[in-house]
Amino acid sequence: MHKVMTGEELKQKLALLAEKHMQTEEYNTSSYEPYRGEALRLIFEYAMENNYRVEGYNLKKLASDPKIHWKEICDMIYDINDMPGLADKGFRDWMHYWFNDLCPEMEPSE
């Protein structure tokens, strides 16, 4: 049986990804690729496994729709940022770093 990813596991996976990213050439040139794609994939996996919904959209539908709207993805990222257990400084800062150009209203933590 498939084990559903918890918020804590998502944070750990994203933290590992961030750590890996910091050791790359891309990090020094302020590029967030290729790790942003992987971060998004993890967030989607977490959100879908937990039946997370964005503004009434079912994420499975959103993920399979070729016309994915960044607004919904950004809203989801903002919401995940505020979820208990995920809303800590490190997580927020990486979400800001990876997604700020897509979601300009996203603020890094204070």
Phi and psi restraints in degrees (range 20) as a CNS / XPLOR table:
assign (resid 1 and name C) (resid 2 and name N)
       (resid 2 and name CA) (resid 2 and name C) 1.0 -73.6 20.0 2
assign (resid 2 and name N) (resid 2 and name CA)
       (resid 2 and name C) (resid 3 and name N) 1.0 130.5 20.0 2
assign (resid 2 and name C) (resid 3 and name N)
       (resid 3 and name CA) (resid 3 and name C) 1.0 -87.9 20.0 2
assign (resid 3 and name N) (resid 3 and name CA)
       (resid 3 and name C) (resid 4 and name N) 1.0 129.2 20.0 2
assign (resid 3 and name C) (resid 4 and name N)
       (resid 4 and name CA) (resid 4 and name C) 1.0 -75.0 20.0 2
assign (resid 4 and name N) (resid 4 and name CA)
       (resid 4 and name C) (resid 5 and name N) 1.0 132.6 20.0 2
assign (resid 4 and name C) (resid 5 and name N)
       (resid 5 and name CA) (resid 5 and name C) 1.0 -68.2 20.0 2
assign (resid 5 and name N) (resid 5 and name CA)
       (resid 5 and name C) (resid 6 and name N) 1.0 133.6 20.0 2
assign (resid 5 and name C) (resid 6 and name N)
       (resid 6 and name CA) (resid 6 and name C) 1.0 -91.1 20.0 2
assign (resid 6 and name N) (resid 6 and name CA)
       (resid 6 and name C) (resid 7 and name N) 1.0 167.0 20.0 2
assign (resid 6 and name C) (resid 7 and name N)
       (resid 7 and name CA) (resid 7 and name C) 1.0 -59.2 20.0 2
assign (resid 7 and name N) (resid 7 and name CA)
       (resid 7 and name C) (resid 8 and name N) 1.0 -38.5 20.0 2
assign (resid 7 and name C) (resid 8 and name N)
       (resid 8 and name CA) (resid 8 and name C) 1.0 -64.4 20.0 2
assign (resid 8 and name N) (resid 8 and name CA)
       (resid 8 and name C) (resid 9 and name N) 1.0 -42.4 20.0 2
assign (resid 8 and name C) (resid 9 and name N)
       (resid 9 and name CA) (resid 9 and name C) 1.0 -65.0 20.0 2
assign (resid 9 and name N) (resid 9 and name CA)
       (resid 9 and name C) (resid 10 and name N) 1.0 -38.4 20.0 2
assign (resid 9 and name C) (resid 10 and name N)
       (resid 10 and name CA) (resid 10 and name C) 1.0 -60.8 20.0 2
assign (resid 10 and name N) (resid 10 and name CA)
       (resid 10 and name C) (resid 11 and name N) 1.0 -46.0 20.0 2
assign (resid 10 and name C) (resid 11 and name N)
       (resid 11 and name CA) (resid 11 and name C) 1.0 -59.6 20.0 2
assign (resid 11 and name N) (resid 11 and name CA)
       (resid 11 and name C) (resid 12 and name N) 1.0 -44.4 20.0 2
assign (resid 11 and name C) (resid 12 and name N)
       (resid 12 and name CA) (resid 12 and name C) 1.0 -62.2 20.0 2
assign (resid 12 and name N) (resid 12 and name CA)
       (resid 12 and name C) (resid 13 and name N) 1.0 -44.4 20.0 2
assign (resid 12 and name C) (resid 13 and name N)
       (resid 13 and name CA) (resid 13 and name C) 1.0 -64.1 20.0 2
assign (resid 13 and name N) (resid 13 and name CA)
       (resid 13 and name C) (resid 14 and name N) 1.0 -41.7 20.0 2
assign (resid 13 and name C) (resid 14 and name N)
       (resid 14 and name CA) (resid 14 and name C) 1.0 -68.5 20.0 2
assign (resid 14 and name N) (resid 14 and name CA)
       (resid 14 and name C) (resid 15 and name N) 1.0 -35.1 20.0 2
assign (resid 14 and name C) (resid 15 and name N)
       (resid 15 and name CA) (resid 15 and name C) 1.0 -65.5 20.0 2
assign (resid 15 and name N) (resid 15 and name CA)
       (resid 15 and name C) (resid 16 and name N) 1.0 -41.5 20.0 2
assign (resid 15 and name C) (resid 16 and name N)
       (resid 16 and name CA) (resid 16 and name C) 1.0 -62.4 20.0 2
assign (resid 16 and name N) (resid 16 and name CA)
       (resid 16 and name C) (resid 17 and name N) 1.0 -41.8 20.0 2
assign (resid 16 and name C) (resid 17 and name N)
       (resid 17 and name CA) (resid 17 and name C) 1.0 -62.4 20.0 2
assign (resid 17 and name N) (resid 17 and name CA)
       (resid 17 and name C) (resid 18 and name N) 1.0 -43.9 20.0 2
assign (resid 17 and name C) (resid 18 and name N)
       (resid 18 and name CA) (resid 18 and name C) 1.0 -62.5 20.0 2
assign (resid 18 and name N) (resid 18 and name CA)
       (resid 18 and name C) (resid 19 and name N) 1.0 -41.4 20.0 2
assign (resid 18 and name C) (resid 19 and name N)
       (resid 19 and name CA) (resid 19 and name C) 1.0 -62.2 20.0 2
assign (resid 19 and name N) (resid 19 and name CA)
       (resid 19 and name C) (resid 20 and name N) 1.0 -45.4 20.0 2
assign (resid 19 and name C) (resid 20 and name N)
       (resid 20 and name CA) (resid 20 and name C) 1.0 -60.4 20.0 2
assign (resid 20 and name N) (resid 20 and name CA)
       (resid 20 and name C) (resid 21 and name N) 1.0 -42.4 20.0 2
assign (resid 20 and name C) (resid 21 and name N)
       (resid 21 and name CA) (resid 21 and name C) 1.0 -62.2 20.0 2
assign (resid 21 and name N) (resid 21 and name CA)
       (resid 21 and name C) (resid 22 and name N) 1.0 -40.0 20.0 2
assign (resid 21 and name C) (resid 22 and name N)
       (resid 22 and name CA) (resid 22 and name C) 1.0 -64.6 20.0 2
assign (resid 22 and name N) (resid 22 and name CA)
       (resid 22 and name C) (resid 23 and name N) 1.0 -20.1 20.0 2
assign (resid 22 and name C) (resid 23 and name N)
       (resid 23 and name CA) (resid 23 and name C) 1.0 -91.9 20.0 2
assign (resid 23 and name N) (resid 23 and name CA)
       (resid 23 and name C) (resid 24 and name N) 1.0 9.0 20.0 2
assign (resid 23 and name C) (resid 24 and name N)
       (resid 24 and name CA) (resid 24 and name C) 1.0 -107.2 20.0 2
assign (resid 24 and name N) (resid 24 and name CA)
       (resid 24 and name C) (resid 25 and name N) 1.0 161.6 20.0 2
assign (resid 24 and name C) (resid 25 and name N)
       (resid 25 and name CA) (resid 25 and name C) 1.0 -59.4 20.0 2
assign (resid 25 and name N) (resid 25 and name CA)
       (resid 25 and name C) (resid 26 and name N) 1.0 -41.2 20.0 2
assign (resid 25 and name C) (resid 26 and name N)
       (resid 26 and name CA) (resid 26 and name C) 1.0 -56.9 20.0 2
assign (resid 26 and name N) (resid 26 and name CA)
       (resid 26 and name C) (resid 27 and name N) 1.0 -37.6 20.0 2
assign (resid 26 and name C) (resid 27 and name N)
       (resid 27 and name CA) (resid 27 and name C) 1.0 -62.0 20.0 2
assign (resid 27 and name N) (resid 27 and name CA)
       (resid 27 and name C) (resid 28 and name N) 1.0 -41.3 20.0 2
assign (resid 27 and name C) (resid 28 and name N)
       (resid 28 and name CA) (resid 28 and name C) 1.0 -66.4 20.0 2
assign (resid 28 and name N) (resid 28 and name CA)
       (resid 28 and name C) (resid 29 and name N) 1.0 -24.1 20.0 2
assign (resid 28 and name C) (resid 29 and name N)
       (resid 29 and name CA) (resid 29 and name C) 1.0 -99.8 20.0 2
assign (resid 29 and name N) (resid 29 and name CA)
       (resid 29 and name C) (resid 30 and name N) 1.0 16.6 20.0 2
assign (resid 29 and name C) (resid 30 and name N)
       (resid 30 and name CA) (resid 30 and name C) 1.0 60.7 20.0 2
assign (resid 30 and name N) (resid 30 and name CA)
       (resid 30 and name C) (resid 31 and name N) 1.0 27.6 20.0 2
assign (resid 30 and name C) (resid 31 and name N)
       (resid 31 and name CA) (resid 31 and name C) 1.0 -95.1 20.0 2
assign (resid 31 and name N) (resid 31 and name CA)
       (resid 31 and name C) (resid 32 and name N) 1.0 138.1 20.0 2
assign (resid 31 and name C) (resid 32 and name N)
       (resid 32 and name CA) (resid 32 and name C) 1.0 -102.0 20.0 2
assign (resid 32 and name N) (resid 32 and name CA)
       (resid 32 and name C) (resid 33 and name N) 1.0 3.6 20.0 2
assign (resid 32 and name C) (resid 33 and name N)
       (resid 33 and name CA) (resid 33 and name C) 1.0 -92.2 20.0 2
assign (resid 33 and name N) (resid 33 and name CA)
       (resid 33 and name C) (resid 34 and name N) 1.0 152.5 20.0 2
assign (resid 33 and name C) (resid 34 and name N)
       (resid 34 and name CA) (resid 34 and name C) 1.0 -89.7 20.0 2
assign (resid 34 and name N) (resid 34 and name CA)
       (resid 34 and name C) (resid 35 and name N) 1.0 6.5 20.0 2
assign (resid 34 and name C) (resid 35 and name N)
       (resid 35 and name CA) (resid 35 and name C) 1.0 -75.2 20.0 2
assign (resid 35 and name N) (resid 35 and name CA)
       (resid 35 and name C) (resid 36 and name N) 1.0 -22.5 20.0 2
assign (resid 35 and name C) (resid 36 and name N)
       (resid 36 and name CA) (resid 36 and name C) 1.0 -62.8 20.0 2
assign (resid 36 and name N) (resid 36 and name CA)
       (resid 36 and name C) (resid 37 and name N) 1.0 -41.7 20.0 2
assign (resid 36 and name C) (resid 37 and name N)
       (resid 37 and name CA) (resid 37 and name C) 1.0 -58.5 20.0 2
assign (resid 37 and name N) (resid 37 and name CA)
       (resid 37 and name C) (resid 38 and name N) 1.0 -43.5 20.0 2
assign (resid 37 and name C) (resid 38 and name N)
       (resid 38 and name CA) (resid 38 and name C) 1.0 -67.4 20.0 2
assign (resid 38 and name N) (resid 38 and name CA)
       (resid 38 and name C) (resid 39 and name N) 1.0 -38.9 20.0 2
assign (resid 38 and name C) (resid 39 and name N)
       (resid 39 and name CA) (resid 39 and name C) 1.0 -62.8 20.0 2
assign (resid 39 and name N) (resid 39 and name CA)
       (resid 39 and name C) (resid 40 and name N) 1.0 -43.4 20.0 2
assign (resid 39 and name C) (resid 40 and name N)
       (resid 40 and name CA) (resid 40 and name C) 1.0 -61.9 20.0 2
assign (resid 40 and name N) (resid 40 and name CA)
       (resid 40 and name C) (resid 41 and name N) 1.0 -42.6 20.0 2
assign (resid 40 and name C) (resid 41 and name N)
       (resid 41 and name CA) (resid 41 and name C) 1.0 -59.7 20.0 2
assign (resid 41 and name N) (resid 41 and name CA)
       (resid 41 and name C) (resid 42 and name N) 1.0 -44.4 20.0 2
assign (resid 41 and name C) (resid 42 and name N)
       (resid 42 and name CA) (resid 42 and name C) 1.0 -63.3 20.0 2
assign (resid 42 and name N) (resid 42 and name CA)
       (resid 42 and name C) (resid 43 and name N) 1.0 -41.7 20.0 2
assign (resid 42 and name C) (resid 43 and name N)
       (resid 43 and name CA) (resid 43 and name C) 1.0 -64.3 20.0 2
assign (resid 43 and name N) (resid 43 and name CA)
       (resid 43 and name C) (resid 44 and name N) 1.0 -43.3 20.0 2
assign (resid 43 and name C) (resid 44 and name N)
       (resid 44 and name CA) (resid 44 and name C) 1.0 -62.1 20.0 2
assign (resid 44 and name N) (resid 44 and name CA)
       (resid 44 and name C) (resid 45 and name N) 1.0 -45.0 20.0 2
assign (resid 44 and name C) (resid 45 and name N)
       (resid 45 and name CA) (resid 45 and name C) 1.0 -58.6 20.0 2
assign (resid 45 and name N) (resid 45 and name CA)
       (resid 45 and name C) (resid 46 and name N) 1.0 -47.5 20.0 2
assign (resid 45 and name C) (resid 46 and name N)
       (resid 46 and name CA) (resid 46 and name C) 1.0 -60.2 20.0 2
assign (resid 46 and name N) (resid 46 and name CA)
       (resid 46 and name C) (resid 47 and name N) 1.0 -48.2 20.0 2
assign (resid 46 and name C) (resid 47 and name N)
       (resid 47 and name CA) (resid 47 and name C) 1.0 -63.4 20.0 2
assign (resid 47 and name N) (resid 47 and name CA)
       (resid 47 and name C) (resid 48 and name N) 1.0 -42.3 20.0 2
assign (resid 47 and name C) (resid 48 and name N)
       (resid 48 and name CA) (resid 48 and name C) 1.0 -69.7 20.0 2
assign (resid 48 and name N) (resid 48 and name CA)
       (resid 48 and name C) (resid 49 and name N) 1.0 -42.7 20.0 2
assign (resid 48 and name C) (resid 49 and name N)
       (resid 49 and name CA) (resid 49 and name C) 1.0 -61.8 20.0 2
assign (resid 49 and name N) (resid 49 and name CA)
       (resid 49 and name C) (resid 50 and name N) 1.0 -32.0 20.0 2
assign (resid 49 and name C) (resid 50 and name N)
       (resid 50 and name CA) (resid 50 and name C) 1.0 -97.0 20.0 2
assign (resid 50 and name N) (resid 50 and name CA)
       (resid 50 and name C) (resid 51 and name N) 1.0 14.2 20.0 2
assign (resid 50 and name C) (resid 51 and name N)
       (resid 51 and name CA) (resid 51 and name C) 1.0 51.0 20.0 2
assign (resid 51 and name N) (resid 51 and name CA)
       (resid 51 and name C) (resid 52 and name N) 1.0 37.1 20.0 2
assign (resid 51 and name C) (resid 52 and name N)
       (resid 52 and name CA) (resid 52 and name C) 1.0 -69.2 20.0 2
assign (resid 52 and name N) (resid 52 and name CA)
       (resid 52 and name C) (resid 53 and name N) 1.0 137.7 20.0 2
assign (resid 52 and name C) (resid 53 and name N)
       (resid 53 and name CA) (resid 53 and name C) 1.0 -118.1 20.0 2
assign (resid 53 and name N) (resid 53 and name CA)
       (resid 53 and name C) (resid 54 and name N) 1.0 146.3 20.0 2
assign (resid 53 and name C) (resid 54 and name N)
       (resid 54 and name CA) (resid 54 and name C) 1.0 -116.8 20.0 2
assign (resid 54 and name N) (resid 54 and name CA)
       (resid 54 and name C) (resid 55 and name N) 1.0 116.8 20.0 2
assign (resid 54 and name C) (resid 55 and name N)
       (resid 55 and name CA) (resid 55 and name C) 1.0 42.4 20.0 2
assign (resid 55 and name N) (resid 55 and name CA)
       (resid 55 and name C) (resid 56 and name N) 1.0 43.2 20.0 2
assign (resid 55 and name C) (resid 56 and name N)
       (resid 56 and name CA) (resid 56 and name C) 1.0 80.6 20.0 2
assign (resid 56 and name N) (resid 56 and name CA)
       (resid 56 and name C) (resid 57 and name N) 1.0 -3.6 20.0 2
assign (resid 56 and name C) (resid 57 and name N)
       (resid 57 and name CA) (resid 57 and name C) 1.0 -84.1 20.0 2
assign (resid 57 and name N) (resid 57 and name CA)
       (resid 57 and name C) (resid 58 and name N) 1.0 138.3 20.0 2
assign (resid 57 and name C) (resid 58 and name N)
       (resid 58 and name CA) (resid 58 and name C) 1.0 -83.5 20.0 2
assign (resid 58 and name N) (resid 58 and name CA)
       (resid 58 and name C) (resid 59 and name N) 1.0 126.4 20.0 2
assign (resid 58 and name C) (resid 59 and name N)
       (resid 59 and name CA) (resid 59 and name C) 1.0 -64.2 20.0 2
assign (resid 59 and name N) (resid 59 and name CA)
       (resid 59 and name C) (resid 60 and name N) 1.0 -29.8 20.0 2
assign (resid 59 and name C) (resid 60 and name N)
       (resid 60 and name CA) (resid 60 and name C) 1.0 -60.9 20.0 2
assign (resid 60 and name N) (resid 60 and name CA)
       (resid 60 and name C) (resid 61 and name N) 1.0 -40.9 20.0 2
assign (resid 60 and name C) (resid 61 and name N)
       (resid 61 and name CA) (resid 61 and name C) 1.0 -66.2 20.0 2
assign (resid 61 and name N) (resid 61 and name CA)
       (resid 61 and name C) (resid 62 and name N) 1.0 -43.7 20.0 2
assign (resid 61 and name C) (resid 62 and name N)
       (resid 62 and name CA) (resid 62 and name C) 1.0 -60.0 20.0 2
assign (resid 62 and name N) (resid 62 and name CA)
       (resid 62 and name C) (resid 63 and name N) 1.0 -42.8 20.0 2
assign (resid 62 and name C) (resid 63 and name N)
       (resid 63 and name CA) (resid 63 and name C) 1.0 -69.7 20.0 2
assign (resid 63 and name N) (resid 63 and name CA)
       (resid 63 and name C) (resid 64 and name N) 1.0 -31.1 20.0 2
assign (resid 63 and name C) (resid 64 and name N)
       (resid 64 and name CA) (resid 64 and name C) 1.0 -90.1 20.0 2
assign (resid 64 and name N) (resid 64 and name CA)
       (resid 64 and name C) (resid 65 and name N) 1.0 -7.5 20.0 2
assign (resid 64 and name C) (resid 65 and name N)
       (resid 65 and name CA) (resid 65 and name C) 1.0 -83.8 20.0 2
assign (resid 65 and name N) (resid 65 and name CA)
       (resid 65 and name C) (resid 66 and name N) 1.0 122.7 20.0 2
assign (resid 65 and name C) (resid 66 and name N)
       (resid 66 and name CA) (resid 66 and name C) 1.0 -64.2 20.0 2
assign (resid 66 and name N) (resid 66 and name CA)
       (resid 66 and name C) (resid 67 and name N) 1.0 -21.0 20.0 2
assign (resid 66 and name C) (resid 67 and name N)
       (resid 67 and name CA) (resid 67 and name C) 1.0 -97.5 20.0 2
assign (resid 67 and name N) (resid 67 and name CA)
       (resid 67 and name C) (resid 68 and name N) 1.0 59.9 20.0 2
assign (resid 67 and name C) (resid 68 and name N)
       (resid 68 and name CA) (resid 68 and name C) 1.0 -64.9 20.0 2
assign (resid 68 and name N) (resid 68 and name CA)
       (resid 68 and name C) (resid 69 and name N) 1.0 132.0 20.0 2
assign (resid 68 and name C) (resid 69 and name N)
       (resid 69 and name CA) (resid 69 and name C) 1.0 -94.3 20.0 2
assign (resid 69 and name N) (resid 69 and name CA)
       (resid 69 and name C) (resid 70 and name N) 1.0 124.6 20.0 2
assign (resid 69 and name C) (resid 70 and name N)
       (resid 70 and name CA) (resid 70 and name C) 1.0 -61.7 20.0 2
assign (resid 70 and name N) (resid 70 and name CA)
       (resid 70 and name C) (resid 71 and name N) 1.0 -29.4 20.0 2
assign (resid 70 and name C) (resid 71 and name N)
       (resid 71 and name CA) (resid 71 and name C) 1.0 -57.7 20.0 2
assign (resid 71 and name N) (resid 71 and name CA)
       (resid 71 and name C) (resid 72 and name N) 1.0 -45.1 20.0 2
assign (resid 71 and name C) (resid 72 and name N)
       (resid 72 and name CA) (resid 72 and name C) 1.0 -65.8 20.0 2
assign (resid 72 and name N) (resid 72 and name CA)
       (resid 72 and name C) (resid 73 and name N) 1.0 -40.6 20.0 2
assign (resid 72 and name C) (resid 73 and name N)
       (resid 73 and name CA) (resid 73 and name C) 1.0 -63.5 20.0 2
assign (resid 73 and name N) (resid 73 and name CA)
       (resid 73 and name C) (resid 74 and name N) 1.0 -43.4 20.0 2
assign (resid 73 and name C) (resid 74 and name N)
       (resid 74 and name CA) (resid 74 and name C) 1.0 -62.3 20.0 2
assign (resid 74 and name N) (resid 74 and name CA)
       (resid 74 and name C) (resid 75 and name N) 1.0 -43.8 20.0 2
assign (resid 74 and name C) (resid 75 and name N)
       (resid 75 and name CA) (resid 75 and name C) 1.0 -58.8 20.0 2
assign (resid 75 and name N) (resid 75 and name CA)
       (resid 75 and name C) (resid 76 and name N) 1.0 -41.0 20.0 2
assign (resid 75 and name C) (resid 76 and name N)
       (resid 76 and name CA) (resid 76 and name C) 1.0 -63.4 20.0 2
assign (resid 76 and name N) (resid 76 and name CA)
       (resid 76 and name C) (resid 77 and name N) 1.0 -43.4 20.0 2
assign (resid 76 and name C) (resid 77 and name N)
       (resid 77 and name CA) (resid 77 and name C) 1.0 -64.2 20.0 2
assign (resid 77 and name N) (resid 77 and name CA)
       (resid 77 and name C) (resid 78 and name N) 1.0 -41.9 20.0 2
assign (resid 77 and name C) (resid 78 and name N)
       (resid 78 and name CA) (resid 78 and name C) 1.0 -59.7 20.0 2
assign (resid 78 and name N) (resid 78 and name CA)
       (resid 78 and name C) (resid 79 and name N) 1.0 -45.7 20.0 2
assign (resid 78 and name C) (resid 79 and name N)
       (resid 79 and name CA) (resid 79 and name C) 1.0 -62.9 20.0 2
assign (resid 79 and name N) (resid 79 and name CA)
       (resid 79 and name C) (resid 80 and name N) 1.0 -43.4 20.0 2
assign (resid 79 and name C) (resid 80 and name N)
       (resid 80 and name CA) (resid 80 and name C) 1.0 -63.6 20.0 2
assign (resid 80 and name N) (resid 80 and name CA)
       (resid 80 and name C) (resid 81 and name N) 1.0 -39.3 20.0 2
assign (resid 80 and name C) (resid 81 and name N)
       (resid 81 and name CA) (resid 81 and name C) 1.0 -54.0 20.0 2
assign (resid 81 and name N) (resid 81 and name CA)
       (resid 81 and name C) (resid 82 and name N) 1.0 -34.1 20.0 2
assign (resid 81 and name C) (resid 82 and name N)
       (resid 82 and name CA) (resid 82 and name C) 1.0 -93.5 20.0 2
assign (resid 82 and name N) (resid 82 and name CA)
       (resid 82 and name C) (resid 83 and name N) 1.0 -2.9 20.0 2
assign (resid 82 and name C) (resid 83 and name N)
       (resid 83 and name CA) (resid 83 and name C) 1.0 -68.6 20.0 2
assign (resid 83 and name N) (resid 83 and name CA)
       (resid 83 and name C) (resid 84 and name N) 1.0 139.4 20.0 2
assign (resid 83 and name C) (resid 84 and name N)
       (resid 84 and name CA) (resid 84 and name C) 1.0 -54.9 20.0 2
assign (resid 84 and name N) (resid 84 and name CA)
       (resid 84 and name C) (resid 85 and name N) 1.0 137.6 20.0 2
assign (resid 84 and name C) (resid 85 and name N)
       (resid 85 and name CA) (resid 85 and name C) 1.0 88.7 20.0 2
assign (resid 85 and name N) (resid 85 and name CA)
       (resid 85 and name C) (resid 86 and name N) 1.0 -21.5 20.0 2
assign (resid 85 and name C) (resid 86 and name N)
       (resid 86 and name CA) (resid 86 and name C) 1.0 -106.3 20.0 2
assign (resid 86 and name N) (resid 86 and name CA)
       (resid 86 and name C) (resid 87 and name N) 1.0 -19.7 20.0 2
assign (resid 86 and name C) (resid 87 and name N)
       (resid 87 and name CA) (resid 87 and name C) 1.0 -82.0 20.0 2
assign (resid 87 and name N) (resid 87 and name CA)
       (resid 87 and name C) (resid 88 and name N) 1.0 60.8 20.0 2
assign (resid 87 and name C) (resid 88 and name N)
       (resid 88 and name CA) (resid 88 and name C) 1.0 -112.8 20.0 2
assign (resid 88 and name N) (resid 88 and name CA)
       (resid 88 and name C) (resid 89 and name N) 1.0 167.8 20.0 2
assign (resid 88 and name C) (resid 89 and name N)
       (resid 89 and name CA) (resid 89 and name C) 1.0 -57.1 20.0 2
assign (resid 89 and name N) (resid 89 and name CA)
       (resid 89 and name C) (resid 90 and name N) 1.0 -50.8 20.0 2
assign (resid 89 and name C) (resid 90 and name N)
       (resid 90 and name CA) (resid 90 and name C) 1.0 -58.9 20.0 2
assign (resid 90 and name N) (resid 90 and name CA)
       (resid 90 and name C) (resid 91 and name N) 1.0 -45.2 20.0 2
assign (resid 90 and name C) (resid 91 and name N)
       (resid 91 and name CA) (resid 91 and name C) 1.0 -63.6 20.0 2
assign (resid 91 and name N) (resid 91 and name CA)
       (resid 91 and name C) (resid 92 and name N) 1.0 -46.7 20.0 2
assign (resid 91 and name C) (resid 92 and name N)
       (resid 92 and name CA) (resid 92 and name C) 1.0 -60.9 20.0 2
assign (resid 92 and name N) (resid 92 and name CA)
       (resid 92 and name C) (resid 93 and name N) 1.0 -43.0 20.0 2
assign (resid 92 and name C) (resid 93 and name N)
       (resid 93 and name CA) (resid 93 and name C) 1.0 -63.6 20.0 2
assign (resid 93 and name N) (resid 93 and name CA)
       (resid 93 and name C) (resid 94 and name N) 1.0 -38.9 20.0 2
assign (resid 93 and name C) (resid 94 and name N)
       (resid 94 and name CA) (resid 94 and name C) 1.0 -71.7 20.0 2
assign (resid 94 and name N) (resid 94 and name CA)
       (resid 94 and name C) (resid 95 and name N) 1.0 -36.5 20.0 2
assign (resid 94 and name C) (resid 95 and name N)
       (resid 95 and name CA) (resid 95 and name C) 1.0 -62.6 20.0 2
assign (resid 95 and name N) (resid 95 and name CA)
       (resid 95 and name C) (resid 96 and name N) 1.0 -40.3 20.0 2
assign (resid 95 and name C) (resid 96 and name N)
       (resid 96 and name CA) (resid 96 and name C) 1.0 -64.4 20.0 2
assign (resid 96 and name N) (resid 96 and name CA)
       (resid 96 and name C) (resid 97 and name N) 1.0 -45.2 20.0 2
assign (resid 96 and name C) (resid 97 and name N)
       (resid 97 and name CA) (resid 97 and name C) 1.0 -62.5 20.0 2
assign (resid 97 and name N) (resid 97 and name CA)
       (resid 97 and name C) (resid 98 and name N) 1.0 -45.7 20.0 2
assign (resid 97 and name C) (resid 98 and name N)
       (resid 98 and name CA) (resid 98 and name C) 1.0 -76.5 20.0 2
assign (resid 98 and name N) (resid 98 and name CA)
       (resid 98 and name C) (resid 99 and name N) 1.0 -31.4 20.0 2
assign (resid 98 and name C) (resid 99 and name N)
       (resid 99 and name CA) (resid 99 and name C) 1.0 -119.4 20.0 2
assign (resid 99 and name N) (resid 99 and name CA)
       (resid 99 and name C) (resid 100 and name N) 1.0 3.8 20.0 2
assign (resid 99 and name C) (resid 100 and name N)
       (resid 100 and name CA) (resid 100 and name C) 1.0 -58.6 20.0 2
assign (resid 100 and name N) (resid 100 and name CA)
       (resid 100 and name C) (resid 101 and name N) 1.0 -36.5 20.0 2
assign (resid 100 and name C) (resid 101 and name N)
       (resid 101 and name CA) (resid 101 and name C) 1.0 -70.4 20.0 2
assign (resid 101 and name N) (resid 101 and name CA)
       (resid 101 and name C) (resid 102 and name N) 1.0 -25.8 20.0 2
assign (resid 101 and name C) (resid 102 and name N)
       (resid 102 and name CA) (resid 102 and name C) 1.0 -86.4 20.0 2
assign (resid 102 and name N) (resid 102 and name CA)
       (resid 102 and name C) (resid 103 and name N) 1.0 -34.4 20.0 2
assign (resid 102 and name C) (resid 103 and name N)
       (resid 103 and name CA) (resid 103 and name C) 1.0 -124.9 20.0 2
assign (resid 103 and name N) (resid 103 and name CA)
       (resid 103 and name C) (resid 104 and name N) 1.0 75.1 20.0 2
assign (resid 103 and name C) (resid 104 and name N)
       (resid 104 and name CA) (resid 104 and name C) 1.0 -62.1 20.0 2
assign (resid 104 and name N) (resid 104 and name CA)
       (resid 104 and name C) (resid 105 and name N) 1.0 -21.2 20.0 2
assign (resid 104 and name C) (resid 105 and name N)
       (resid 105 and name CA) (resid 105 and name C) 1.0 -75.6 20.0 2
assign (resid 105 and name N) (resid 105 and name CA)
       (resid 105 and name C) (resid 106 and name N) 1.0 -10.9 20.0 2
assign (resid 105 and name C) (resid 106 and name N)
       (resid 106 and name CA) (resid 106 and name C) 1.0 -68.6 20.0 2
assign (resid 106 and name N) (resid 106 and name CA)
       (resid 106 and name C) (resid 107 and name N) 1.0 125.8 20.0 2
assign (resid 106 and name C) (resid 107 and name N)
       (resid 107 and name CA) (resid 107 and name C) 1.0 -102.8 20.0 2
assign (resid 107 and name N) (resid 107 and name CA)
       (resid 107 and name C) (resid 108 and name N) 1.0 141.6 20.0 2
assign (resid 107 and name C) (resid 108 and name N)
       (resid 108 and name CA) (resid 108 and name C) 1.0 -69.5 20.0 2
assign (resid 108 and name N) (resid 108 and name CA)
       (resid 108 and name C) (resid 109 and name N) 1.0 165.8 20.0 2
assign (resid 108 and name C) (resid 109 and name N)
       (resid 109 and name CA) (resid 109 and name C) 1.0 -72.9 20.0 2
assign (resid 109 and name N) (resid 109 and name CA)
       (resid 109 and name C) (resid 110 and name N) 1.0 159.0 20.0 2
